[in-house]
Amino acid sequence: MYRLVAIAVSAVCLGTGAFAQSPIIVQPANAPAPVRQSVAPATAADDTDAVAAIKSLQEMKVANEELLQKQRATLQVLDELQKEAEQLKIYSKRS
């Protein structure tokens, strides 16, 4: 009985190796050629928009950095509180 199960399992495992190959993708012969888009030269309005976007991103970066500093300080306070709580648990068990 166990031999039949082992043979069946090995046949399934060996048989699936033939199907594990990656599929071949063939492009249709009647597909239209890709259209190339021309890139328009940059204008002054685009430059001012880009400068404004960069300035906005820099302001966001500064604000994020300040937030991260506050979070670091909060984590340090929480770590200290956790250590103190663990010490209280130890002292209460001794009493």
Buried (B, 14 or more C-beta within 10 A) or exposed (E): EEEEEEEEEEEEEEEEEEEEEEEEEEEEEEEEEEEEEEEEEEEEEEEEEEEEEEEEEEEEEEEEEEEEEEEEEEEEEEEEEEEEEEEEEEEEEEE
